Amino acid sequence: MHLHQTGIMRLATAMDEIEPLGDPRVQANAAYLPVLLLSRVVTQLGGLPIVSPEVMERLFASDLAFLSDLYLQLNSHQQYGYA
């Protein structure tokens, strides 16, 4: 088990949200979408050299939920005054 206490997440682009929808893993199981989304926008996680879908798959469910919530906060249109 690895403990990662630092990381970097960038804002999502339209392609970050669109492209994973065509992935067969997402089409087979919509619950896989956050794994792919987060693997695209989390650019650094602790000392890991890359953040891949496989890295996200191995996170505890509570850690994945935390990152998903952070993703929503950072990418929320309400934050910028949009409906």
Distance bins in CASP14 RR format, pairs under 12 A and 6 or more apart:
PFRMAT RR
TARGET T0000
AUTHOR 0000-0000-0000
RMODE 2
METHOD distances of the structure
MODEL  1
1 58 0 0 0 0 1 0 0 0 0 0 0
1 59 0 0 0 0 0 1 0 0 0 0 0
1 60 0 0 0 0 1 0 0 0 0 0 0
1 63 0 0 0 0 0 1 0 0 0 0 0
2 45 0 0 0 0 1 0 0 0 0 0 0
2 46 0 0 0 0 1 0 0 0 0 0 0
2 47 0 0 0 0 1 0 0 0 0 0 0
2 48 0 0 0 0 1 0 0 0 0 0 0
2 55 0 0 0 0 1 0 0 0 0 0 0
2 58 0 0 0 0 1 0 0 0 0 0 0
2 59 0 0 0 0 1 0 0 0 0 0 0
2 60 0 0 0 0 0 1 0 0 0 0 0
2 63 0 0 0 0 0 1 0 0 0 0 0
3 45 0 0 0 0 0 1 0 0 0 0 0
3 46 0 0 0 0 1 0 0 0 0 0 0
3 47 0 0 0 0 0 1 0 0 0 0 0
3 48 0 0 0 0 0 1 0 0 0 0 0
3 59 0 0 0 0 0 1 0 0 0 0 0
3 60 0 0 0 0 0 1 0 0 0 0 0
3 63 0 0 0 0 0 1 0 0 0 0 0
4 42 0 0 0 0 0 1 0 0 0 0 0
4 44 0 0 0 0 1 0 0 0 0 0 0
4 45 1 0 1 0 0 0 0 0 0 0 0
4 46 1 0 1 0 0 0 0 0 0 0 0
4 47 1 0 0 1 0 0 0 0 0 0 0
4 48 1 0 0 1 0 0 0 0 0 0 0
4 51 0 0 0 0 1 0 0 0 0 0 0
4 55 0 0 0 0 1 0 0 0 0 0 0
4 56 0 0 0 0 0 1 0 0 0 0 0
4 58 0 0 0 0 0 1 0 0 0 0 0
4 59 0 0 0 0 1 0 0 0 0 0 0
4 60 0 0 0 0 0 1 0 0 0 0 0
4 63 0 0 0 0 1 0 0 0 0 0 0
4 66 0 0 0 0 0 1 0 0 0 0 0
4 67 0 0 0 0 0 1 0 0 0 0 0
5 44 0 0 0 0 0 1 0 0 0 0 0
5 45 0 0 0 0 1 0 0 0 0 0 0
5 46 1 0 0 1 0 0 0 0 0 0 0
5 47 0 0 0 0 0 1 0 0 0 0 0
5 63 0 0 0 0 0 1 0 0 0 0 0
6 42 0 0 0 0 0 1 0 0 0 0 0
6 43 0 0 0 0 0 1 0 0 0 0 0
6 44 1 0 0 1 0 0 0 0 0 0 0
6 45 0 0 0 0 1 0 0 0 0 0 0
6 46 1 0 1 0 0 0 0 0 0 0 0
6 47 0 0 0 0 1 0 0 0 0 0 0
6 48 0 0 0 0 0 1 0 0 0 0 0
7 38 0 0 0 0 0 1 0 0 0 0 0
7 41 0 0 0 0 0 1 0 0 0 0 0
7 42 1 0 0 1 0 0 0 0 0 0 0
7 43 1 0 0 1 0 0 0 0 0 0 0
7 44 1 0 1 0 0 0 0 0 0 0 0
7 45 1 0 1 0 0 0 0 0 0 0 0
7 46 1 0 1 0 0 0 0 0 0 0 0
7 47 0 0 0 0 1 0 0 0 0 0 0
7 48 0 0 0 0 1 0 0 0 0 0 0
7 51 0 0 0 0 1 0 0 0 0 0 0
7 55 0 0 0 0 0 1 0 0 0 0 0
7 63 0 0 0 0 0 1 0 0 0 0 0
7 66 0 0 0 0 0 1 0 0 0 0 0
7 67 0 0 0 0 1 0 0 0 0 0 0
7 70 0 0 0 0 0 1 0 0 0 0 0
8 41 0 0 0 0 1 0 0 0 0 0 0
8 42 1 0 0 1 0 0 0 0 0 0 0
8 43 1 0 1 0 0 0 0 0 0 0 0
8 44 1 0 1 0 0 0 0 0 0 0 0
8 45 0 0 0 0 1 0 0 0 0 0 0
8 46 0 0 0 0 1 0 0 0 0 0 0
8 47 0 0 0 0 0 1 0 0 0 0 0
8 48 0 0 0 0 0 1 0 0 0 0 0
8 51 0 0 0 0 1 0 0 0 0 0 0
8 67 0 0 0 0 0 1 0 0 0 0 0
8 70 0 0 0 0 0 1 0 0 0 0 0
8 74 0 0 0 0 0 1 0 0 0 0 0
9 16 0 0 0 0 0 1 0 0 0 0 0
9 37 0 0 0 0 0 1 0 0 0 0 0
9 38 1 0 0 1 0 0 0 0 0 0 0
9 39 0 0 0 0 0 1 0 0 0 0 0
9 40 0 0 0 0 0 1 0 0 0 0 0
9 41 1 0 1 0 0 0 0 0 0 0 0
9 42 1 0 1 0 0 0 0 0 0 0 0
9 43 1 0 0 1 0 0 0 0 0 0 0
9 44 0 0 0 0 1 0 0 0 0 0 0
9 45 0 0 0 0 1 0 0 0 0 0 0
9 51 0 0 0 0 1 0 0 0 0 0 0
9 56 0 0 0 0 0 1 0 0 0 0 0
9 66 0 0 0 0 0 1 0 0 0 0 0
9 67 1 0 0 1 0 0 0 0 0 0 0
9 68 0 0 0 0 0 1 0 0 0 0 0
9 69 0 0 0 0 0 1 0 0 0 0 0
9 70 1 0 0 1 0 0 0 0 0 0 0
9 71 1 0 0 1 0 0 0 0 0 0 0
9 72 0 0 0 0 0 1 0 0 0 0 0
9 73 0 0 0 0 1 0 0 0 0 0 0
9 74 1 0 0 1 0 0 0 0 0 0 0
9 75 0 0 0 0 1 0 0 0 0 0 0
10 16 0 0 0 0 1 0 0 0 0 0 0
10 37 0 0 0 0 0 1 0 0 0 0 0
10 38 0 0 0 0 0 1 0 0 0 0 0
10 40 0 0 0 0 1 0 0 0 0 0 0
10 41 1 0 1 0 0 0 0 0 0 0 0
10 42 0 0 0 0 1 0 0 0 0 0 0
10 43 1 0 1 0 0 0 0 0 0 0 0
10 44 0 0 0 0 1 0 0 0 0 0 0
10 51 0 0 0 0 0 1 0 0 0 0 0
10 70 0 0 0 0 0 1 0 0 0 0 0
10 71 0 0 0 0 0 1 0 0 0 0 0
10 74 0 0 0 0 1 0 0 0 0 0 0
10 75 0 0 0 0 1 0 0 0 0 0 0
11 17 0 0 0 0 0 1 0 0 0 0 0
11 40 0 0 0 0 0 1 0 0 0 0 0
11 41 1 0 0 1 0 0 0 0 0 0 0
11 42 0 0 0 0 0 1 0 0 0 0 0
11 43 0 0 0 0 0 1 0 0 0 0 0
11 70 0 0 0 0 0 1 0 0 0 0 0
11 71 0 0 0 0 1 0 0 0 0 0 0
11 72 0 0 0 0 0 1 0 0 0 0 0
11 73 0 0 0 0 0 1 0 0 0 0 0
11 74 1 0 0 1 0 0 0 0 0 0 0
11 75 1 0 0 1 0 0 0 0 0 0 0
11 76 0 0 0 0 0 1 0 0 0 0 0
11 77 0 0 0 0 0 1 0 0 0 0 0
11 79 0 0 0 0 0 1 0 0 0 0 0
11 80 0 0 0 0 0 1 0 0 0 0 0
12 18 0 0 0 0 0 1 0 0 0 0 0
12 19 0 0 0 0 0 1 0 0 0 0 0
12 20 0 0 0 0 0 1 0 0 0 0 0
12 34 0 0 0 0 0 1 0 0 0 0 0
12 36 0 0 0 0 0 1 0 0 0 0 0
12 37 1 0 0 1 0 0 0 0 0 0 0
12 38 0 0 0 0 1 0 0 0 0 0 0
12 39 0 0 0 0 0 1 0 0 0 0 0
12 40 1 0 0 1 0 0 0 0 0 0 0
12 41 1 0 1 0 0 0 0 0 0 0 0
12 42 0 0 0 0 0 1 0 0 0 0 0
12 43 0 0 0 0 0 1 0 0 0 0 0
12 68 0 0 0 0 0 1 0 0 0 0 0
12 70 0 0 0 0 0 1 0 0 0 0 0
12 71 1 0 0 1 0 0 0 0 0 0 0
12 72 0 0 0 0 0 1 0 0 0 0 0
12 73 0 0 0 0 0 1 0 0 0 0 0
12 74 1 0 0 1 0 0 0 0 0 0 0
12 75 1 0 1 0 0 0 0 0 0 0 0
12 76 0 0 0 0 0 1 0 0 0 0 0
12 77 0 0 0 0 0 1 0 0 0 0 0
13 19 0 0 0 0 1 0 0 0 0 0 0
13 20 0 0 0 0 0 1 0 0 0 0 0
13 37 0 0 0 0 0 1 0 0 0 0 0
13 40 0 0 0 0 1 0 0 0 0 0 0
13 41 0 0 0 0 1 0 0 0 0 0 0
13 75 0 0 0 0 1 0 0 0 0 0 0
14 20 0 0 0 0 0 1 0 0 0 0 0
14 21 0 0 0 0 0 1 0 0 0 0 0
14 40 0 0 0 0 0 1 0 0 0 0 0
14 75 0 0 0 0 0 1 0 0 0 0 0
15 21 0 0 0 0 0 1 0 0 0 0 0
15 22 0 0 0 0 0 1 0 0 0 0 0
15 36 0 0 0 0 0 1 0 0 0 0 0
15 37 0 0 0 0 0 1 0 0 0 0 0
15 40 0 0 0 0 1 0 0 0 0 0 0
15 41 0 0 0 0 0 1 0 0 0 0 0
16 33 0 0 0 0 0 1 0 0 0 0 0
16 34 0 0 0 0 0 1 0 0 0 0 0
16 36 0 0 0 0 1 0 0 0 0 0 0
16 37 1 0 0 1 0 0 0 0 0 0 0
16 38 0 0 0 0 1 0 0 0 0 0 0
16 39 0 0 0 0 1 0 0 0 0 0 0
16 40 1 0 1 0 0 0 0 0 0 0 0
16 41 1 0 1 0 0 0 0 0 0 0 0
16 42 0 0 0 0 0 1 0 0 0 0 0
16 43 0 0 0 0 0 1 0 0 0 0 0
16 71 0 0 0 0 1 0 0 0 0 0 0
16 74 0 0 0 0 0 1 0 0 0 0 0
16 75 0 0 0 0 1 0 0 0 0 0 0
17 26 0 0 0 0 0 1 0 0 0 0 0
17 33 0 0 0 0 1 0 0 0 0 0 0
17 34 0 0 0 0 0 1 0 0 0 0 0
17 36 0 0 0 0 1 0 0 0 0 0 0
17 37 1 0 0 1 0 0 0 0 0 0 0
17 38 0 0 0 0 0 1 0 0 0 0 0
17 40 0 0 0 0 1 0 0 0 0 0 0
17 41 0 0 0 0 1 0 0 0 0 0 0
17 71 0 0 0 0 0 1 0 0 0 0 0
17 72 0 0 0 0 0 1 0 0 0 0 0
17 75 0 0 0 0 1 0 0 0 0 0 0
18 26 0 0 0 0 0 1 0 0 0 0 0
18 33 0 0 0 0 0 1 0 0 0 0 0
18 36 0 0 0 0 0 1 0 0 0 0 0
18 37 0 0 0 0 0 1 0 0 0 0 0
18 40 0 0 0 0 0 1 0 0 0 0 0
19 26 0 0 0 0 1 0 0 0 0 0 0
19 33 0 0 0 0 0 1 0 0 0 0 0
19 36 0 0 0 0 1 0 0 0 0 0 0
19 37 0 0 0 0 1 0 0 0 0 0 0
19 39 0 0 0 0 0 1 0 0 0 0 0
19 40 1 0 0 1 0 0 0 0 0 0 0
20 26 1 0 1 0 0 0 0 0 0 0 0
20 27 0 0 0 0 1 0 0 0 0 0 0
20 30 0 0 0 0 0 1 0 0 0 0 0
20 32 0 0 0 0 1 0 0 0 0 0 0
20 33 1 0 1 0 0 0 0 0 0 0 0
20 34 0 0 0 0 1 0 0 0 0 0 0
20 35 0 0 0 0 1 0 0 0 0 0 0
20 36 1 1 0 0 0 0 0 0 0 0 0
20 37 1 0 1 0 0 0 0 0 0 0 0
20 38 0 0 0 0 0 1 0 0 0 0 0
20 39 0 0 0 0 1 0 0 0 0 0 0
20 40 1 0 0 1 0 0 0 0 0 0 0
20 41 0 0 0 0 0 1 0 0 0 0 0
20 53 0 0 0 0 1 0 0 0 0 0 0
20 56 0 0 0 0 0 1 0 0 0 0 0
21 27 1 0 0 1 0 0 0 0 0 0 0
21 30 0 0 0 0 1 0 0 0 0 0 0
21 32 0 0 0 0 0 1 0 0 0 0 0
21 33 1 0 0 1 0 0 0 0 0 0 0
21 36 0 0 0 0 1 0 0 0 0 0 0
21 37 0 0 0 0 1 0 0 0 0 0 0
22 28 0 0 0 0 0 1 0 0 0 0 0
22 30 0 0 0 0 0 1 0 0 0 0 0
22 32 0 0 0 0 0 1 0 0 0 0 0
22 33 0 0 0 0 1 0 0 0 0 0 0
22 36 0 0 0 0 1 0 0 0 0 0 0
23 29 0 0 0 0 0 1 0 0 0 0 0
23 30 0 0 0 0 0 1 0 0 0 0 0
23 32 1 0 0 1 0 0 0 0 0 0 0
23 33 0 0 0 0 1 0 0 0 0 0 0
23 35 0 0 0 0 1 0 0 0 0 0 0
23 36 1 0 1 0 0 0 0 0 0 0 0
23 37 0 0 0 0 0 1 0 0 0 0 0
23 39 0 0 0 0 0 1 0 0 0 0 0
23 40 0 0 0 0 0 1 0 0 0 0 0
23 53 0 0 0 0 1 0 0 0 0 0 0
24 32 0 0 0 0 1 0 0 0 0 0 0
24 36 0 0 0 0 0 1 0 0 0 0 0
25 31 0 0 0 0 1 0 0 0 0 0 0
25 32 1 0 1 0 0 0 0 0 0 0 0
25 33 0 0 0 0 1 0 0 0 0 0 0
25 34 0 0 0 0 0 1 0 0 0 0 0
25 35 1 0 0 1 0 0 0 0 0 0 0
25 36 1 0 0 1 0 0 0 0 0 0 0
25 39 0 0 0 0 0 1 0 0 0 0 0
25 53 0 0 0 0 1 0 0 0 0 0 0
25 54 0 0 0 0 0 1 0 0 0 0 0
25 56 0 0 0 0 0 1 0 0 0 0 0
25 57 0 0 0 0 1 0 0 0 0 0 0
26 32 1 0 1 0 0 0 0 0 0 0 0
26 33 1 0 1 0 0 0 0 0 0 0 0
26 34 0 0 0 0 1 0 0 0 0 0 0
26 35 0 0 0 0 1 0 0 0 0 0 0
26 36 1 0 0 1 0 0 0 0 0 0 0
26 37 0 0 0 0 1 0 0 0 0 0 0
26 53 0 0 0 0 0 1 0 0 0 0 0
27 33 0 0 0 0 1 0 0 0 0 0 0
27 36 0 0 0 0 0 1 0 0 0 0 0
29 35 0 0 0 0 1 0 0 0 0 0 0
29 36 0 0 0 0 0 1 0 0 0 0 0
29 57 0 0 0 0 0 1 0 0 0 0 0
30 36 0 0 0 0 0 1 0 0 0 0 0
30 37 0 0 0 0 0 1 0 0 0 0 0
31 37 0 0 0 0 0 1 0 0 0 0 0
31 57 0 0 0 0 0 1 0 0 0 0 0
31 61 0 0 0 0 0 1 0 0 0 0 0
31 64 0 0 0 0 0 1 0 0 0 0 0
31 65 0 0 0 0 0 1 0 0 0 0 0
31 68 0 0 0 0 0 1 0 0 0 0 0
32 38 0 0 0 0 0 1 0 0 0 0 0
32 39 0 0 0 0 0 1 0 0 0 0 0
32 53 0 0 0 0 1 0 0 0 0 0 0
32 56 0 0 0 0 1 0 0 0 0 0 0
32 57 0 0 0 0 1 0 0 0 0 0 0
32 64 0 0 0 0 0 1 0 0 0 0 0
33 39 0 0 0 0 0 1 0 0 0 0 0
33 40 0 0 0 0 0 1 0 0 0 0 0
33 53 0 0 0 0 0 1 0 0 0 0 0
33 56 0 0 0 0 0 1 0 0 0 0 0
33 64 0 0 0 0 0 1 0 0 0 0 0
33 68 0 0 0 0 1 0 0 0 0 0 0
33 71 0 0 0 0 0 1 0 0 0 0 0
34 40 0 0 0 0 0 1 0 0 0 0 0
34 41 0 0 0 0 0 1 0 0 0 0 0
34 42 0 0 0 0 0 1 0 0 0 0 0
34 53 0 0 0 0 0 1 0 0 0 0 0
34 56 1 0 0 1 0 0 0 0 0 0 0
34 57 0 0 0 0 0 1 0 0 0 0 0
34 59 0 0 0 0 0 1 0 0 0 0 0
34 61 0 0 0 0 0 1 0 0 0 0 0
34 63 0 0 0 0 0 1 0 0 0 0 0
34 64 1 0 0 1 0 0 0 0 0 0 0
34 65 0 0 0 0 1 0 0 0 0 0 0
34 66 0 0 0 0 0 1 0 0 0 0 0
34 67 1 0 0 1 0 0 0 0 0 0 0
34 68 1 0 1 0 0 0 0 0 0 0 0
34 69 0 0 0 0 0 1 0 0 0 0 0
34 70 0 0 0 0 0 1 0 0 0 0 0
34 71 1 0 0 1 0 0 0 0 0 0 0
34 72 0 0 0 0 1 0 0 0 0 0 0
35 41 0 0 0 0 0 1 0 0 0 0 0
35 42 0 0 0 0 0 1 0 0 0 0 0
35 51 0 0 0 0 0 1 0 0 0 0 0
35 52 0 0 0 0 1 0 0 0 0 0 0
35 53 1 0 1 0 0 0 0 0 0 0 0
35 54 0 0 0 0 1 0 0 0 0 0 0
35 55 0 0 0 0 1 0 0 0 0 0 0
35 56 1 0 1 0 0 0 0 0 0 0 0
35 57 1 0 1 0 0 0 0 0 0 0 0
35 58 0 0 0 0 0 1 0 0 0 0 0
35 59 0 0 0 0 1 0 0 0 0 0 0
35 61 0 0 0 0 0 1 0 0 0 0 0
35 63 0 0 0 0 0 1 0 0 0 0 0
35 64 1 0 0 1 0 0 0 0 0 0 0
35 65 0 0 0 0 0 1 0 0 0 0 0
35 67 0 0 0 0 0 1 0 0 0 0 0
35 68 0 0 0 0 1 0 0 0 0 0 0
35 71 0 0 0 0 0 1 0 0 0 0 0
36 42 0 0 0 0 0 1 0 0 0 0 0
36 51 0 0 0 0 0 1 0 0 0 0 0
36 52 0 0 0 0 0 1 0 0 0 0 0
36 53 1 0 1 0 0 0 0 0 0 0 0
36 54 0 0 0 0 0 1 0 0 0 0 0
36 55 0 0 0 0 0 1 0 0 0 0 0
36 56 1 0 0 1 0 0 0 0 0 0 0
36 57 0 0 0 0 0 1 0 0 0 0 0
36 64 0 0 0 0 0 1 0 0 0 0 0
36 68 0 0 0 0 0 1 0 0 0 0 0
36 71 0 0 0 0 0 1 0 0 0 0 0
37 51 0 0 0 0 0 1 0 0 0 0 0
37 53 0 0 0 0 1 0 0 0 0 0 0
37 56 0 0 0 0 1 0 0 0 0 0 0
37 64 0 0 0 0 0 1 0 0 0 0 0
37 67 0 0 0 0 1 0 0 0 0 0 0
37 68 0 0 0 0 1 0 0 0 0 0 0
37 70 0 0 0 0 0 1 0 0 0 0 0
37 71 1 0 0 1 0 0 0 0 0 0 0
37 72 0 0 0 0 0 1 0 0 0 0 0
37 74 0 0 0 0 0 1 0 0 0 0 0
37 75 0 0 0 0 1 0 0 0 0 0 0
38 45 0 0 0 0 1 0 0 0 0 0 0
38 51 1 0 0 1 0 0 0 0 0 0 0
38 52 0 0 0 0 0 1 0 0 0 0 0
38 53 0 0 0 0 1 0 0 0 0 0 0
38 55 0 0 0 0 1 0 0 0 0 0 0
38 56 1 0 1 0 0 0 0 0 0 0 0
38 57 0 0 0 0 0 1 0 0 0 0 0
38 59 0 0 0 0 1 0 0 0 0 0 0
38 63 0 0 0 0 0 1 0 0 0 0 0
38 64 1 0 0 1 0 0 0 0 0 0 0
38 65 0 0 0 0 0 1 0 0 0 0 0
38 66 0 0 0 0 0 1 0 0 0 0 0
38 67 1 0 1 0 0 0 0 0 0 0 0
38 68 1 0 0 1 0 0 0 0 0 0 0
38 69 0 0 0 0 0 1 0 0 0 0 0
38 70 0 0 0 0 1 0 0 0 0 0 0
38 71 1 0 0 1 0 0 0 0 0 0 0
38 72 0 0 0 0 0 1 0 0 0 0 0
38 74 0 0 0 0 0 1 0 0 0 0 0
38 75 0 0 0 0 0 1 0 0 0 0 0
39 45 0 0 0 0 1 0 0 0 0 0 0
39 48 0 0 0 0 0 1 0 0 0 0 0
39 50 0 0 0 0 1 0 0 0 0 0 0
39 51 1 0 1 0 0 0 0 0 0 0 0
39 52 1 0 1 0 0 0 0 0 0 0 0
39 53 1 0 1 0 0 0 0 0 0 0 0
39 54 0 0 0 0 1 0 0 0 0 0 0
39 55 1 0 0 1 0 0 0 0 0 0 0
39 56 1 0 1 0 0 0 0 0 0 0 0
39 57 0 0 0 0 1 0 0 0 0 0 0
39 58 0 0 0 0 0 1 0 0 0 0 0
39 59 0 0 0 0 0 1 0 0 0 0 0
39 64 0 0 0 0 0 1 0 0 0 0 0
39 67 0 0 0 0 0 1 0 0 0 0 0
39 71 0 0 0 0 0 1 0 0 0 0 0
40 50 0 0 0 0 0 1 0 0 0 0 0
40 51 0 0 0 0 1 0 0 0 0 0 0
40 52 0 0 0 0 0 1 0 0 0 0 0
40 53 0 0 0 0 1 0 0 0 0 0 0
40 55 0 0 0 0 0 1 0 0 0 0 0
40 56 0 0 0 0 1 0 0 0 0 0 0
40 67 0 0 0 0 0 1 0 0 0 0 0
40 71 0 0 0 0 0 1 0 0 0 0 0
40 75 0 0 0 0 0 1 0 0 0 0 0
41 51 0 0 0 0 1 0 0 0 0 0 0
41 56 0 0 0 0 0 1 0 0 0 0 0
41 67 0 0 0 0 1 0 0 0 0 0 0
41 68 0 0 0 0 0 1 0 0 0 0 0
41 70 0 0 0 0 1 0 0 0 0 0 0
41 71 1 0 0 1 0 0 0 0 0 0 0
41 72 0 0 0 0 0 1 0 0 0 0 0
41 74 0 0 0 0 1 0 0 0 0 0 0
41 75 0 0 0 0 1 0 0 0 0 0 0
42 48 0 0 0 0 1 0 0 0 0 0 0
42 50 0 0 0 0 0 1 0 0 0 0 0
42 51 1 0 1 0 0 0 0 0 0 0 0
42 52 0 0 0 0 0 1 0 0 0 0 0
42 53 0 0 0 0 0 1 0 0 0 0 0
42 55 0 0 0 0 1 0 0 0 0 0 0
42 56 1 0 0 1 0 0 0 0 0 0 0
42 59 0 0 0 0 0 1 0 0 0 0 0
42 63 0 0 0 0 0 1 0 0 0 0 0
42 64 0 0 0 0 0 1 0 0 0 0 0
42 66 0 0 0 0 0 1 0 0 0 0 0
42 67 1 0 0 1 0 0 0 0 0 0 0
42 68 0 0 0 0 0 1 0 0 0 0 0
42 70 0 0 0 0 1 0 0 0 0 0 0
42 71 0 0 0 0 1 0 0 0 0 0 0
42 74 0 0 0 0 0 1 0 0 0 0 0
43 49 0 0 0 0 0 1 0 0 0 0 0
43 50 0 0 0 0 1 0 0 0 0 0 0
43 51 1 0 0 1 0 0 0 0 0 0 0
43 52 0 0 0 0 0 1 0 0 0 0 0
43 55 0 0 0 0 0 1 0 0 0 0 0
44 50 0 0 0 0 1 0 0 0 0 0 0
44 51 1 0 0 1 0 0 0 0 0 0 0
44 55 0 0 0 0 0 1 0 0 0 0 0
45 51 1 0 1 0 0 0 0 0 0 0 0
45 52 0 0 0 0 0 1 0 0 0 0 0
45 55 1 0 0 1 0 0 0 0 0 0 0
45 56 0 0 0 0 1 0 0 0 0 0 0
45 58 0 0 0 0 0 1 0 0 0 0 0
45 59 0 0 0 0 1 0 0 0 0 0 0
45 63 0 0 0 0 1 0 0 0 0 0 0
45 64 0 0 0 0 0 1 0 0 0 0 0
45 67 0 0 0 0 1 0 0 0 0 0 0
46 55 0 0 0 0 0 1 0 0 0 0 0
47 55 0 0 0 0 0 1 0 0 0 0 0
48 54 0 0 0 0 0 1 0 0 0 0 0
48 55 1 0 0 1 0 0 0 0 0 0 0
48 56 0 0 0 0 0 1 0 0 0 0 0
48 58 0 0 0 0 0 1 0 0 0 0 0
48 59 0 0 0 0 0 1 0 0 0 0 0
49 55 0 0 0 0 0 1 0 0 0 0 0
50 56 0 0 0 0 0 1 0 0 0 0 0
51 57 0 0 0 0 0 1 0 0 0 0 0
51 58 0 0 0 0 0 1 0 0 0 0 0
51 59 0 0 0 0 0 1 0 0 0 0 0
51 67 0 0 0 0 0 1 0 0 0 0 0
52 58 0 0 0 0 1 0 0 0 0 0 0
52 59 0 0 0 0 0 1 0 0 0 0 0
53 59 0 0 0 0 0 1 0 0 0 0 0
53 64 0 0 0 0 0 1 0 0 0 0 0
55 63 0 0 0 0 0 1 0 0 0 0 0
55 64 0 0 0 0 0 1 0 0 0 0 0
55 67 0 0 0 0 0 1 0 0 0 0 0
56 63 0 0 0 0 1 0 0 0 0 0 0
56 64 1 0 0 1 0 0 0 0 0 0 0
56 65 0 0 0 0 0 1 0 0 0 0 0
56 67 0 0 0 0 1 0 0 0 0 0 0
56 68 0 0 0 0 0 1 0 0 0 0 0
56 71 0 0 0 0 0 1 0 0 0 0 0
57 63 0 0 0 0 0 1 0 0 0 0 0
57 64 0 0 0 0 1 0 0 0 0 0 0
58 64 0 0 0 0 1 0 0 0 0 0 0
59 65 0 0 0 0 1 0 0 0 0 0 0
59 66 0 0 0 0 1 0 0 0 0 0 0
59 67 1 0 0 1 0 0 0 0 0 0 0
59 68 0 0 0 0 0 1 0 0 0 0 0
60 66 0 0 0 0 1 0 0 0 0 0 0
60 67 0 0 0 0 0 1 0 0 0 0 0
61 67 0 0 0 0 0 1 0 0 0 0 0
61 68 0 0 0 0 0 1 0 0 0 0 0
62 68 0 0 0 0 0 1 0 0 0 0 0
62 69 0 0 0 0 0 1 0 0 0 0 0
63 69 0 0 0 0 0 1 0 0 0 0 0
63 70 0 0 0 0 0 1 0 0 0 0 0
64 70 0 0 0 0 0 1 0 0 0 0 0
64 71 0 0 0 0 0 1 0 0 0 0 0
65 71 0 0 0 0 0 1 0 0 0 0 0
65 72 0 0 0 0 0 1 0 0 0 0 0
66 72 0 0 0 0 0 1 0 0 0 0 0
66 73 0 0 0 0 0 1 0 0 0 0 0
67 73 0 0 0 0 0 1 0 0 0 0 0
67 74 0 0 0 0 0 1 0 0 0 0 0
68 74 0 0 0 0 0 1 0 0 0 0 0
68 75 0 0 0 0 0 1 0 0 0 0 0
69 75 0 0 0 0 0 1 0 0 0 0 0
69 76 0 0 0 0 0 1 0 0 0 0 0
70 76 0 0 0 0 0 1 0 0 0 0 0
72 78 0 0 0 0 0 1 0 0 0 0 0
72 79 0 0 0 0 1 0 0 0 0 0 0
73 79 1 0 0 1 0 0 0 0 0 0 0
74 80 0 0 0 0 0 1 0 0 0 0 0
75 82 0 0 0 0 0 1 0 0 0 0 0
76 82 0 0 0 0 1 0 0 0 0 0 0
76 83 0 0 0 0 0 1 0 0 0 0 0
77 83 1 0 0 1 0 0 0 0 0 0 0
END
